Structures are given as structure tokens and as C-alpha cells.
């Protein structure tokens, strides 16, 4: 993301994104804190989305029971 890395050395901003493949666009993003990982940011990201009837995929890091429950309770698969 342009402008997130200051002039001095830095890691910039770590974002977790929800990508809608059939439209080819990012539909939501959540910042990943410096003291956590994507597992901590995923619930907030999912809360931003209407998951009714949607199939949600993620990599191995997102293969968490609580995230799966959150998707199903929101009407997704």
C-alpha cells in the first residue's frame, strides 16, 4: 500500500484482505497488529462482510474452528 512505509526503515502496514474473486476486487481489509498475526485480525475482517450464501476460503492459517463457526453463523460456507 503506497505511503505506508516511512523514509526510515520499517515494515510498513500489514493488512489482511477479503478478495471477491468473481469481481476481481478487494472488498474489505483489516490491519494486523504488530504483536499479533492474521488469526487475530480475521474475525474483525469477517464481521465487515455479508457472508450469506458465500463460500469463504483462506490459507492454512485461517483453518481455525472459531473462524469456521463465525462464517457458518453468518450464513456462509
PDB file with SEQRES, HELIX, SHEET and CRYST1 records, atoms N, CA, C and O in Angstrom:
SEQRES   1 A   77  UNK UNK UNK UNK UNK UNK UNK UNK UNK UNK UNK UNK UNK          
SEQRES   2 A   77  UNK UNK UNK UNK UNK UNK UNK UNK UNK UNK UNK UNK UNK          
SEQRES   3 A   77  UNK UNK UNK UNK UNK UNK UNK UNK UNK UNK UNK UNK UNK          
SEQRES   4 A   77  UNK UNK UNK UNK UNK UNK UNK UNK UNK UNK UNK UNK UNK          
SEQRES   5 A   77  UNK UNK UNK UNK UNK UNK UNK UNK UNK UNK UNK UNK UNK          
SEQRES   6 A   77  UNK UNK UNK UNK UNK UNK UNK UNK UNK UNK UNK UNK              
HELIX    1 AA1 UNK A   38  UNK A   47  1                                  10    
HELIX    2 AA2 UNK A   60  UNK A   62  5                                   3    
HELIX    3 AA3 UNK A   65  UNK A   73  1                                   9    
SHEET    1 AA1 2 UNK A  15  UNK A  20  0                                        
SHEET    2 AA1 2 UNK A  25  UNK A  31 -1                                        
CRYST1    1.000    1.000    1.000  90.00  90.00  90.00 P 1           1          
ATOM      1  N   UNK A   1       0.846  -1.162   0.000  1.00  0.00           N  
ATOM      2  CA  UNK A   1       0.000   0.000   0.000  1.00  0.00           C  
ATOM      3  C   UNK A   1       0.894   1.227   0.000  1.00  0.00           C  
ATOM      4  O   UNK A   1       1.713   1.401   0.902  1.00  0.00           O  
ATOM      5  N   UNK A   2       0.745   2.053  -0.977  1.00  0.00           N  
ATOM      6  CA  UNK A   2       1.605   3.211  -1.152  1.00  0.00           C  
ATOM      7  C   UNK A   2       1.520   4.162   0.037  1.00  0.00           C  
ATOM      8  O   UNK A   2       0.438   4.462   0.540  1.00  0.00           O  
ATOM      9  N   UNK A   3       2.678   4.622   0.467  1.00  0.00           N  
ATOM     10  CA  UNK A   3       2.737   5.602   1.536  1.00  0.00           C  
ATOM     11  C   UNK A   3       2.715   5.037   2.941  1.00  0.00           C  
ATOM     12  O   UNK A   3       2.677   5.805   3.903  1.00  0.00           O  
ATOM     13  N   UNK A   4       2.736   3.729   3.095  1.00  0.00           N  
ATOM     14  CA  UNK A   4       2.670   3.156   4.440  1.00  0.00           C  
ATOM     15  C   UNK A   4       4.044   2.944   5.050  1.00  0.00           C  
ATOM     16  O   UNK A   4       4.153   2.705   6.253  1.00  0.00           O  
ATOM     17  N   UNK A   5       5.095   3.028   4.245  1.00  0.00           N  
ATOM     18  CA  UNK A   5       6.447   2.823   4.759  1.00  0.00           C  
ATOM     19  C   UNK A   5       7.146   4.178   4.819  1.00  0.00           C  
ATOM     20  O   UNK A   5       7.375   4.803   3.784  1.00  0.00           O  
ATOM     21  N   UNK A   6       7.486   4.634   6.024  1.00  0.00           N  
ATOM     22  CA  UNK A   6       8.163   5.926   6.146  1.00  0.00           C  
ATOM     23  C   UNK A   6       9.555   5.889   5.528  1.00  0.00           C  
ATOM     24  O   UNK A   6      10.036   4.830   5.126  1.00  0.00           O  
ATOM     25  N   UNK A   7      10.191   7.039   5.457  1.00  0.00           N  
ATOM     26  CA  UNK A   7      11.519   7.157   4.853  1.00  0.00           C  
ATOM     27  C   UNK A   7      12.520   6.272   5.584  1.00  0.00           C  
ATOM     28  O   UNK A   7      13.374   5.651   4.951  1.00  0.00           O  
ATOM     29  N   UNK A   8      12.428   6.207   6.884  1.00  0.00           N  
ATOM     30  CA  UNK A   8      13.360   5.360   7.640  1.00  0.00           C  
ATOM     31  C   UNK A   8      12.936   3.886   7.493  1.00  0.00           C  
ATOM     32  O   UNK A   8      11.793   3.615   7.126  1.00  0.00           O  
ATOM     33  N   UNK A   9      13.828   2.946   7.770  1.00  0.00           N  
ATOM     34  CA  UNK A   9      13.480   1.523   7.623  1.00  0.00           C  
ATOM     35  C   UNK A   9      12.270   1.140   8.480  1.00  0.00           C  
ATOM     36  O   UNK A   9      12.175   1.520   9.647  1.00  0.00           O  
ATOM     37  N   UNK A  10      11.369   0.398   7.892  1.00  0.00           N  
ATOM     38  CA  UNK A  10      10.155  -0.026   8.567  1.00  0.00           C  
ATOM     39  C   UNK A  10       9.551  -1.211   7.832  1.00  0.00           C  
ATOM     40  O   UNK A  10       9.920  -1.494   6.692  1.00  0.00           O  
ATOM     41  N   UNK A  11       8.632  -1.898   8.477  1.00  0.00           N  
ATOM     42  CA  UNK A  11       7.920  -2.997   7.843  1.00  0.00           C  
ATOM     43  C   UNK A  11       6.635  -2.545   7.179  1.00  0.00           C  
ATOM     44  O   UNK A  11       5.985  -3.346   6.508  1.00  0.00           O  
ATOM     45  N   UNK A  12       6.247  -1.289   7.344  1.00  0.00           N  
ATOM     46  CA  UNK A  12       5.016  -0.811   6.748  1.00  0.00           C  
ATOM     47  C   UNK A  12       3.796  -1.337   7.489  1.00  0.00           C  
ATOM     48  O   UNK A  12       3.890  -1.729   8.652  1.00  0.00           O  
ATOM     49  N   UNK A  13       2.654  -1.344   6.816  1.00  0.00           N  
ATOM     50  CA  UNK A  13       1.393  -1.769   7.401  1.00  0.00           C  
ATOM     51  C   UNK A  13       1.052  -3.159   6.872  1.00  0.00           C  
ATOM     52  O   UNK A  13       1.073  -3.394   5.663  1.00  0.00           O  
ATOM     53  N   UNK A  14       0.740  -4.070   7.775  1.00  0.00           N  
ATOM     54  CA  UNK A  14       0.354  -5.434   7.405  1.00  0.00           C  
ATOM     55  C   UNK A  14      -1.168  -5.479   7.371  1.00  0.00           C  
ATOM     56  O   UNK A  14      -1.814  -5.250   8.394  1.00  0.00           O  
ATOM     57  N   UNK A  15      -1.746  -5.768   6.219  1.00  0.00           N  
ATOM     58  CA  UNK A  15      -3.191  -5.825   6.061  1.00  0.00           C  
ATOM     59  C   UNK A  15      -3.639  -7.225   5.665  1.00  0.00           C  
ATOM     60  O   UNK A  15      -2.962  -7.919   4.907  1.00  0.00           O  
ATOM     61  N   UNK A  16      -4.790  -7.626   6.191  1.00  0.00           N  
ATOM     62  CA  UNK A  16      -5.467  -8.856   5.783  1.00  0.00           C  
ATOM     63  C   UNK A  16      -6.641  -8.419   4.919  1.00  0.00           C  
ATOM     64  O   UNK A  16      -7.425  -7.564   5.332  1.00  0.00           O  
ATOM     65  N   UNK A  17      -6.772  -8.986   3.743  1.00  0.00           N  
ATOM     66  CA  UNK A  17      -7.796  -8.544   2.803  1.00  0.00           C  
ATOM     67  C   UNK A  17      -8.769  -9.662   2.464  1.00  0.00           C  
ATOM     68  O   UNK A  17      -8.411 -10.840   2.432  1.00  0.00           O  
ATOM     69  N   UNK A  18     -10.012  -9.261   2.211  1.00  0.00           N  
ATOM     70  CA  UNK A  18     -11.032 -10.162   1.680  1.00  0.00           C  
ATOM     71  C   UNK A  18     -11.160  -9.829   0.196  1.00  0.00           C  
ATOM     72  O   UNK A  18     -11.443  -8.689  -0.173  1.00  0.00           O  
ATOM     73  N   UNK A  19     -10.950 -10.820  -0.633  1.00  0.00           N  
ATOM     74  CA  UNK A  19     -10.930 -10.649  -2.082  1.00  0.00           C  
ATOM     75  C   UNK A  19     -12.120 -11.367  -2.688  1.00  0.00           C  
ATOM     76  O   UNK A  19     -12.320 -12.554  -2.429  1.00  0.00           O  
ATOM     77  N   UNK A  20     -12.904 -10.679  -3.481  1.00  0.00           N  
ATOM     78  CA  UNK A  20     -14.051 -11.283  -4.161  1.00  0.00           C  
ATOM     79  C   UNK A  20     -13.601 -11.663  -5.567  1.00  0.00           C  
ATOM     80  O   UNK A  20     -13.507 -10.814  -6.453  1.00  0.00           O  
ATOM     81  N   UNK A  21     -13.327 -12.944  -5.756  1.00  0.00           N  
ATOM     82  CA  UNK A  21     -12.710 -13.424  -6.993  1.00  0.00           C  
ATOM     83  C   UNK A  21     -13.559 -13.175  -8.235  1.00  0.00           C  
ATOM     84  O   UNK A  21     -13.021 -12.826  -9.286  1.00  0.00           O  
ATOM     85  N   UNK A  22     -14.880 -13.349  -8.133  1.00  0.00           N  
ATOM     86  CA  UNK A  22     -15.709 -13.186  -9.330  1.00  0.00           C  
ATOM     87  C   UNK A  22     -15.782 -11.739  -9.811  1.00  0.00           C  
ATOM     88  O   UNK A  22     -16.147 -11.486 -10.959  1.00  0.00           O  
ATOM     89  N   UNK A  23     -15.437 -10.791  -8.942  1.00  0.00           N  
ATOM     90  CA  UNK A  23     -15.396  -9.382  -9.336  1.00  0.00           C  
ATOM     91  C   UNK A  23     -13.965  -8.851  -9.448  1.00  0.00           C  
ATOM     92  O   UNK A  23     -13.741  -7.739  -9.927  1.00  0.00           O  
ATOM     93  N   UNK A  24     -13.001  -9.659  -9.000  1.00  0.00           N  
ATOM     94  CA  UNK A  24     -11.599  -9.265  -9.094  1.00  0.00           C  
ATOM     95  C   UNK A  24     -11.249  -8.050  -8.264  1.00  0.00           C  
ATOM     96  O   UNK A  24     -10.504  -7.183  -8.719  1.00  0.00           O  
ATOM     97  N   UNK A  25     -11.785  -7.971  -7.031  1.00  0.00           N  
ATOM     98  CA  UNK A  25     -11.510  -6.796  -6.215  1.00  0.00           C  
ATOM     99  C   UNK A  25     -11.431  -7.154  -4.729  1.00  0.00           C  
ATOM    100  O   UNK A  25     -11.987  -8.155  -4.278  1.00  0.00           O  
ATOM    101  N   UNK A  26     -10.729  -6.312  -3.997  1.00  0.00           N  
ATOM    102  CA  UNK A  26     -10.678  -6.408  -2.546  1.00  0.00           C  
ATOM    103  C   UNK A  26     -11.915  -5.706  -2.017  1.00  0.00           C  
ATOM    104  O   UNK A  26     -12.169  -4.552  -2.362  1.00  0.00           O  
ATOM    105  N   UNK A  27     -12.694  -6.396  -1.173  1.00  0.00           N  
ATOM    106  CA  UNK A  27     -13.946  -5.831  -0.665  1.00  0.00           C  
ATOM    107  C   UNK A  27     -13.842  -5.359   0.788  1.00  0.00           C  
ATOM    108  O   UNK A  27     -14.713  -4.626   1.256  1.00  0.00           O  
ATOM    109  N   UNK A  28     -12.805  -5.763   1.499  1.00  0.00           N  
ATOM    110  CA  UNK A  28     -12.604  -5.309   2.875  1.00  0.00           C  
ATOM    111  C   UNK A  28     -11.163  -5.599   3.285  1.00  0.00           C  
ATOM    112  O   UNK A  28     -10.515  -6.497   2.748  1.00  0.00           O  
ATOM    113  N   UNK A  29     -10.681  -4.817   4.248  1.00  0.00           N  
ATOM    114  CA  UNK A  29      -9.349  -5.016   4.784  1.00  0.00           C  
ATOM    115  C   UNK A  29      -9.379  -4.796   6.284  1.00  0.00           C  
ATOM    116  O   UNK A  29     -10.204  -4.042   6.798  1.00  0.00           O  
ATOM    117  N   UNK A  30      -8.470  -5.461   6.979  1.00  0.00           N  
ATOM    118  CA  UNK A  30      -8.293  -5.262   8.414  1.00  0.00           C  
ATOM    119  C   UNK A  30      -6.799  -5.217   8.694  1.00  0.00           C  
ATOM    120  O   UNK A  30      -6.032  -6.021   8.163  1.00  0.00           O  
ATOM    121  N   UNK A  31      -6.397  -4.277   9.527  1.00  0.00           N  
ATOM    122  CA  UNK A  31      -4.986  -4.164   9.903  1.00  0.00           C  
ATOM    123  C   UNK A  31      -4.610  -5.303  10.841  1.00  0.00           C  
ATOM    124  O   UNK A  31      -5.387  -5.687  11.716  1.00  0.00           O  
ATOM    125  N   UNK A  32      -3.414  -5.833  10.647  1.00  0.00           N  
ATOM    126  CA  UNK A  32      -2.869  -6.869  11.515  1.00  0.00           C  
ATOM    127  C   UNK A  32      -1.895  -6.179  12.456  1.00  0.00           C  
ATOM    128  O   UNK A  32      -0.912  -5.588  12.008  1.00  0.00           O  
ATOM    129  N   UNK A  33      -2.156  -6.247  13.742  1.00  0.00           N  
ATOM    130  CA  UNK A  33      -1.307  -5.580  14.724  1.00  0.00           C  
ATOM    131  C   UNK A  33       0.108  -6.117  14.740  1.00  0.00           C  
ATOM    132  O   UNK A  33       0.362  -7.247  14.323  1.00  0.00           O  
ATOM    133  N   UNK A  34       1.028  -5.300  15.226  1.00  0.00           N  
ATOM    134  CA  UNK A  34       2.439  -5.697  15.246  1.00  0.00           C  
ATOM    135  C   UNK A  34       2.720  -6.809  16.250  1.00  0.00           C  
ATOM    136  O   UNK A  34       3.730  -7.502  16.130  1.00  0.00           O  
ATOM    137  N   UNK A  35       1.853  -6.991  17.230  1.00  0.00           N  
ATOM    138  CA  UNK A  35       2.063  -8.024  18.249  1.00  0.00           C  
ATOM    139  C   UNK A  35       1.154  -9.236  18.047  1.00  0.00           C  
ATOM    140  O   UNK A  35       0.965 -10.029  18.969  1.00  0.00           O  
ATOM    141  N   UNK A  36       0.590  -9.385  16.840  1.00  0.00           N  
ATOM    142  CA  UNK A  36      -0.318 -10.496  16.570  1.00  0.00           C  
ATOM    143  C   UNK A  36      -0.055 -11.016  15.157  1.00  0.00           C  
ATOM    144  O   UNK A  36       0.950 -10.671  14.535  1.00  0.00           O  
ATOM    145  N   UNK A  37      -0.969 -11.846  14.662  1.00  0.00           N  
ATOM    146  CA  UNK A  37      -0.869 -12.331  13.286  1.00  0.00           C  
ATOM    147  C   UNK A  37      -2.252 -12.257  12.639  1.00  0.00           C  
ATOM    148  O   UNK A  37      -3.166 -11.665  13.212  1.00  0.00           O  
ATOM    149  N   UNK A  38      -2.414 -12.840  11.474  1.00  0.00           N  
ATOM    150  CA  UNK A  38      -3.673 -12.754  10.735  1.00  0.00           C  
ATOM    151  C   UNK A  38      -4.843 -13.425  11.457  1.00  0.00           C  
ATOM    152  O   UNK A  38      -5.995 -13.051  11.235  1.00  0.00           O  
ATOM    153  N   UNK A  39      -4.569 -14.399  12.308  1.00  0.00           N  
ATOM    154  CA  UNK A  39      -5.640 -15.070  13.059  1.00  0.00           C  
ATOM    155  C   UNK A  39      -6.377 -14.056  13.931  1.00  0.00           C  
ATOM    156  O   UNK A  39      -7.599 -14.129  14.067  1.00  0.00           O  
ATOM    157  N   UNK A  40      -5.658 -13.128  14.511  1.00  0.00           N  
ATOM    158  CA  UNK A  40      -6.276 -12.115  15.351  1.00  0.00           C  
ATOM    159  C   UNK A  40      -7.073 -11.091  14.577  1.00  0.00           C  
ATOM    160  O   UNK A  40      -8.028 -10.531  15.116  1.00  0.00           O  
ATOM    161  N   UNK A  41      -6.717 -10.825  13.330  1.00  0.00           N  
ATOM    162  CA  UNK A  41      -7.404  -9.827  12.512  1.00  0.00           C  
ATOM    163  C   UNK A  41      -8.579 -10.409  11.737  1.00  0.00           C  
ATOM    164  O   UNK A  41      -9.482  -9.670  11.346  1.00  0.00           O  
ATOM    165  N   UNK A  42      -8.584 -11.699  11.510  1.00  0.00           N  
ATOM    166  CA  UNK A  42      -9.610 -12.333  10.670  1.00  0.00           C  
ATOM    167  C   UNK A  42     -11.036 -12.148  11.186  1.00  0.00           C  
ATOM    168  O   UNK A  42     -11.917 -11.860  10.376  1.00  0.00           O  
ATOM    169  N   UNK A  43     -11.321 -12.295  12.489  1.00  0.00           N  
ATOM    170  CA  UNK A  43     -12.704 -12.100  12.946  1.00  0.00           C  
ATOM    171  C   UNK A  43     -13.242 -10.704  12.627  1.00  0.00           C  
ATOM    172  O   UNK A  43     -14.390 -10.571  12.204  1.00  0.00           O  
ATOM    173  N   UNK A  44     -12.440  -9.679  12.819  1.00  0.00           N  
ATOM    174  CA  UNK A  44     -12.875  -8.313  12.515  1.00  0.00           C  
ATOM    175  C   UNK A  44     -13.111  -8.131  11.018  1.00  0.00           C  
ATOM    176  O   UNK A  44     -14.034  -7.426  10.612  1.00  0.00           O  
ATOM    177  N   UNK A  45     -12.284  -8.761  10.211  1.00  0.00           N  
ATOM    178  CA  UNK A  45     -12.460  -8.682   8.765  1.00  0.00           C  
ATOM    179  C   UNK A  45     -13.767  -9.345   8.355  1.00  0.00           C  
ATOM    180  O   UNK A  45     -14.527  -8.781   7.568  1.00  0.00           O  
ATOM    181  N   UNK A  46     -14.036 -10.536   8.883  1.00  0.00           N  
ATOM    182  CA  UNK A  46     -15.260 -11.253   8.540  1.00  0.00           C  
ATOM    183  C   UNK A  46     -16.511 -10.496   8.979  1.00  0.00           C  
ATOM    184  O   UNK A  46     -17.541 -10.558   8.307  1.00  0.00           O  
ATOM    185  N   UNK A  47     -16.430  -9.781  10.103  1.00  0.00           N  
ATOM    186  CA  UNK A  47     -17.577  -9.009  10.591  1.00  0.00           C  
ATOM    187  C   UNK A  47     -17.980  -7.898   9.632  1.00  0.00           C  
ATOM    188  O   UNK A  47     -19.131  -7.460   9.646  1.00  0.00           O  
ATOM    189  N   UNK A  48     -17.061  -7.440   8.807  1.00  0.00           N  
ATOM    190  CA  UNK A  48     -17.346  -6.373   7.847  1.00  0.00           C  
ATOM    191  C   UNK A  48     -18.147  -6.861   6.640  1.00  0.00           C  
ATOM    192  O   UNK A  48     -18.660  -6.050   5.870  1.00  0.00           O  
ATOM    193  N   UNK A  49     -18.257  -8.168   6.473  1.00  0.00           N  
ATOM    194  CA  UNK A  49     -18.794  -8.742   5.249  1.00  0.00           C  
ATOM    195  C   UNK A  49     -20.165  -9.383   5.439  1.00  0.00           C  
ATOM    196  O   UNK A  49     -20.469  -9.915   6.507  1.00  0.00           O  
ATOM    197  N   UNK A  50     -20.982  -9.328   4.403  1.00  0.00           N  
ATOM    198  CA  UNK A  50     -22.222 -10.097   4.364  1.00  0.00           C  
ATOM    199  C   UNK A  50     -21.855 -11.451   3.756  1.00  0.00           C  
ATOM    200  O   UNK A  50     -21.613 -11.551   2.553  1.00  0.00           O  
ATOM    201  N   UNK A  51     -21.816 -12.470   4.575  1.00  0.00           N  
ATOM    202  CA  UNK A  51     -21.365 -13.792   4.133  1.00  0.00           C  
ATOM    203  C   UNK A  51     -22.506 -14.703   3.708  1.00  0.00           C  
ATOM    204  O   UNK A  51     -22.271 -15.867   3.384  1.00  0.00           O  
ATOM    205  N   UNK A  52     -23.723 -14.205   3.702  1.00  0.00           N  
ATOM    206  CA  UNK A  52     -24.882 -15.018   3.355  1.00  0.00           C  
ATOM    207  C   UNK A  52     -24.698 -15.654   1.978  1.00  0.00           C  
ATOM    208  O   UNK A  52     -24.574 -14.955   0.972  1.00  0.00           O  
ATOM    209  N   UNK A  53     -24.681 -16.985   1.944  1.00  0.00           N  
ATOM    210  CA  UNK A  53     -24.553 -17.715   0.692  1.00  0.00           C  
ATOM    211  C   UNK A  53     -23.168 -17.692   0.063  1.00  0.00           C  
ATOM    212  O   UNK A  53     -22.998 -18.176  -1.056  1.00  0.00           O  
ATOM    213  N   UNK A  54     -22.174 -17.141   0.755  1.00  0.00           N  
ATOM    214  CA  UNK A  54     -20.818 -17.039   0.215  1.00  0.00           C  
ATOM    215  C   UNK A  54     -19.965 -18.233   0.631  1.00  0.00           C  
ATOM    216  O   UNK A  54     -20.140 -18.786   1.717  1.00  0.00           O  
ATOM    217  N   UNK A  55     -19.052 -18.618  -0.235  1.00  0.00           N  
ATOM    218  CA  UNK A  55     -18.042 -19.613   0.093  1.00  0.00           C  
ATOM    219  C   UNK A  55     -16.793 -18.838   0.474  1.00  0.00           C  
ATOM    220  O   UNK A  55     -16.283 -18.040  -0.313  1.00  0.00           O  
ATOM    221  N   UNK A  56     -16.307 -19.073   1.674  1.00  0.00           N  
ATOM    222  CA  UNK A  56     -15.142 -18.355   2.186  1.00  0.00           C  
ATOM    223  C   UNK A  56     -13.950 -19.300   2.189  1.00  0.00           C  
ATOM    224  O   UNK A  56     -14.031 -20.405   2.725  1.00  0.00           O  
ATOM    225  N   UNK A  57     -12.858 -18.873   1.597  1.00  0.00           N  
ATOM    226  CA  UNK A  57     -11.640 -19.681   1.586  1.00  0.00           C  
ATOM    227  C   UNK A  57     -10.508 -18.885   2.217  1.00  0.00           C  
ATOM    228  O   UNK A  57     -10.540 -17.655   2.252  1.00  0.00           O  
ATOM    229  N   UNK A  58      -9.527 -19.590   2.704  1.00  0.00           N  
ATOM    230  CA  UNK A  58      -8.347 -18.967   3.288  1.00  0.00           C  
ATOM    231  C   UNK A  58      -7.206 -19.952   3.250  1.00  0.00           C  
ATOM    232  O   UNK A  58      -7.383 -21.115   2.888  1.00  0.00           O  
ATOM    233  N   UNK A  59      -6.028 -19.479   3.628  1.00  0.00           N  
ATOM    234  CA  UNK A  59      -4.900 -20.402   3.657  1.00  0.00           C  
ATOM    235  C   UNK A  59      -4.902 -21.176   4.982  1.00  0.00           C  
ATOM    236  O   UNK A  59      -5.834 -21.045   5.776  1.00  0.00           O  
ATOM    237  N   UNK A  60      -3.887 -21.958   5.212  1.00  0.00           N  
ATOM    238  CA  UNK A  60      -3.839 -22.831   6.385  1.00  0.00           C  
ATOM    239  C   UNK A  60      -3.947 -22.056   7.693  1.00  0.00           C  
ATOM    240  O   UNK A  60      -4.495 -22.575   8.665  1.00  0.00           O  
ATOM    241  N   UNK A  61      -3.442 -20.843   7.739  1.00  0.00           N  
ATOM    242  CA  UNK A  61      -3.509 -20.054   8.966  1.00  0.00           C  
ATOM    243  C   UNK A  61      -4.956 -19.750   9.367  1.00  0.00           C  
ATOM    244  O   UNK A  61      -5.248 -19.605  10.554  1.00  0.00           O  
ATOM    245  N   UNK A  62      -5.847 -19.655   8.409  1.00  0.00           N  
ATOM    246  CA  UNK A  62      -7.251 -19.365   8.704  1.00  0.00           C  
ATOM    247  C   UNK A  62      -8.080 -20.621   8.988  1.00  0.00           C  
ATOM    248  O   UNK A  62      -9.293 -20.526   9.175  1.00  0.00           O  
ATOM    249  N   UNK A  63      -7.458 -21.766   9.022  1.00  0.00           N  
ATOM    250  CA  UNK A  63      -8.167 -23.018   9.310  1.00  0.00           C  
ATOM    251  C   UNK A  63      -8.338 -23.161  10.822  1.00  0.00           C  
ATOM    252  O   UNK A  63      -7.743 -24.037  11.451  1.00  0.00           O  
ATOM    253  N   UNK A  64      -9.158 -22.284  11.387  1.00  0.00           N  
ATOM    254  CA  UNK A  64      -9.413 -22.233  12.823  1.00  0.00           C  
ATOM    255  C   UNK A  64     -10.887 -22.519  13.081  1.00  0.00           C  
ATOM    256  O   UNK A  64     -11.749 -22.031  12.351  1.00  0.00           O  
ATOM    257  N   UNK A  65     -11.182 -23.302  14.109  1.00  0.00           N  
ATOM    258  CA  UNK A  65     -12.580 -23.643  14.419  1.00  0.00           C  
ATOM    259  C   UNK A  65     -13.445 -22.404  14.621  1.00  0.00           C  
ATOM    260  O   UNK A  65     -14.551 -22.325  14.086  1.00  0.00           O  
ATOM    261  N   UNK A  66     -12.946 -21.438  15.390  1.00  0.00           N  
ATOM    262  CA  UNK A  66     -13.757 -20.262  15.695  1.00  0.00           C  
ATOM    263  C   UNK A  66     -14.043 -19.457  14.430  1.00  0.00           C  
ATOM    264  O   UNK A  66     -15.144 -18.928  14.279  1.00  0.00           O  
ATOM    265  N   UNK A  67     -13.091 -19.355  13.533  1.00  0.00           N  
ATOM    266  CA  UNK A  67     -13.343 -18.646  12.277  1.00  0.00           C  
ATOM    267  C   UNK A  67     -14.368 -19.385  11.439  1.00  0.00           C  
ATOM    268  O   UNK A  67     -15.226 -18.764  10.812  1.00  0.00           O  
ATOM    269  N   UNK A  68     -14.284 -20.706  11.425  1.00  0.00           N  
ATOM    270  CA  UNK A  68     -15.266 -21.504  10.683  1.00  0.00           C  
ATOM    271  C   UNK A  68     -16.660 -21.317  11.265  1.00  0.00           C  
ATOM    272  O   UNK A  68     -17.634 -21.174  10.525  1.00  0.00           O  
ATOM    273  N   UNK A  69     -16.753 -21.319  12.592  1.00  0.00           N  
ATOM    274  CA  UNK A  69     -18.057 -21.080  13.238  1.00  0.00           C  
ATOM    275  C   UNK A  69     -18.604 -19.700  12.870  1.00  0.00           C  
ATOM    276  O   UNK A  69     -19.792 -19.551  12.584  1.00  0.00           O  
ATOM    277  N   UNK A  70     -17.741 -18.710  12.880  1.00  0.00           N  
ATOM    278  CA  UNK A  70     -18.156 -17.346  12.562  1.00  0.00           C  
ATOM    279  C   UNK A  70     -18.728 -17.273  11.143  1.00  0.00           C  
ATOM    280  O   UNK A  70     -19.747 -16.621  10.917  1.00  0.00           O  
ATOM    281  N   UNK A  71     -18.076 -17.935  10.197  1.00  0.00           N  
ATOM    282  CA  UNK A  71     -18.555 -17.940   8.812  1.00  0.00           C  
ATOM    283  C   UNK A  71     -19.917 -18.622   8.720  1.00  0.00           C  
ATOM    284  O   UNK A  71     -20.834 -18.088   8.096  1.00  0.00           O  
ATOM    285  N   UNK A  72     -20.057 -19.789   9.330  1.00  0.00           N  
ATOM    286  CA  UNK A  72     -21.313 -20.529   9.269  1.00  0.00           C  
ATOM    287  C   UNK A  72     -22.441 -19.764   9.961  1.00  0.00           C  
ATOM    288  O   UNK A  72     -23.555 -19.703   9.440  1.00  0.00           O  
ATOM    289  N   UNK A  73     -22.166 -19.189  11.112  1.00  0.00           N  
ATOM    290  CA  UNK A  73     -23.188 -18.413  11.833  1.00  0.00           C  
ATOM    291  C   UNK A  73     -23.613 -17.165  11.049  1.00  0.00           C  
ATOM    292  O   UNK A  73     -24.720 -16.664  11.241  1.00  0.00           O  
ATOM    293  N   UNK A  74     -22.745 -16.665  10.173  1.00  0.00           N  
ATOM    294  CA  UNK A  74     -23.067 -15.510   9.345  1.00  0.00           C  
ATOM    295  C   UNK A  74     -23.748 -15.917   8.028  1.00  0.00           C  
ATOM    296  O   UNK A  74     -24.030 -15.067   7.183  1.00  0.00           O  
ATOM    297  N   UNK A  75     -24.011 -17.231   7.861  1.00  0.00           N  
ATOM    298  CA  UNK A  75     -24.717 -17.702   6.680  1.00  0.00           C  
ATOM    299  C   UNK A  75     -23.839 -18.129   5.529  1.00  0.00           C  
ATOM    300  O   UNK A  75     -24.331 -18.382   4.429  1.00  0.00           O  
ATOM    301  N   UNK A  76     -22.532 -18.212   5.771  1.00  0.00           N  
ATOM    302  CA  UNK A  76     -21.609 -18.619   4.704  1.00  0.00           C  
ATOM    303  C   UNK A  76     -21.209 -20.064   4.819  1.00  0.00           C  
ATOM    304  O   UNK A  76     -21.637 -20.778   5.726  1.00  0.00           O  
ATOM    305  N   UNK A  77     -20.385 -20.484   3.892  1.00  0.00           N  
ATOM    306  CA  UNK A  77     -19.826 -21.835   3.876  1.00  0.00           C  
ATOM    307  C   UNK A  77     -18.319 -21.762   3.793  1.00  0.00           C  
ATOM    308  O   UNK A  77     -17.651 -22.796   3.768  1.00  0.00           O  
TER     309      UNK A  77                                                      
END                                                                             
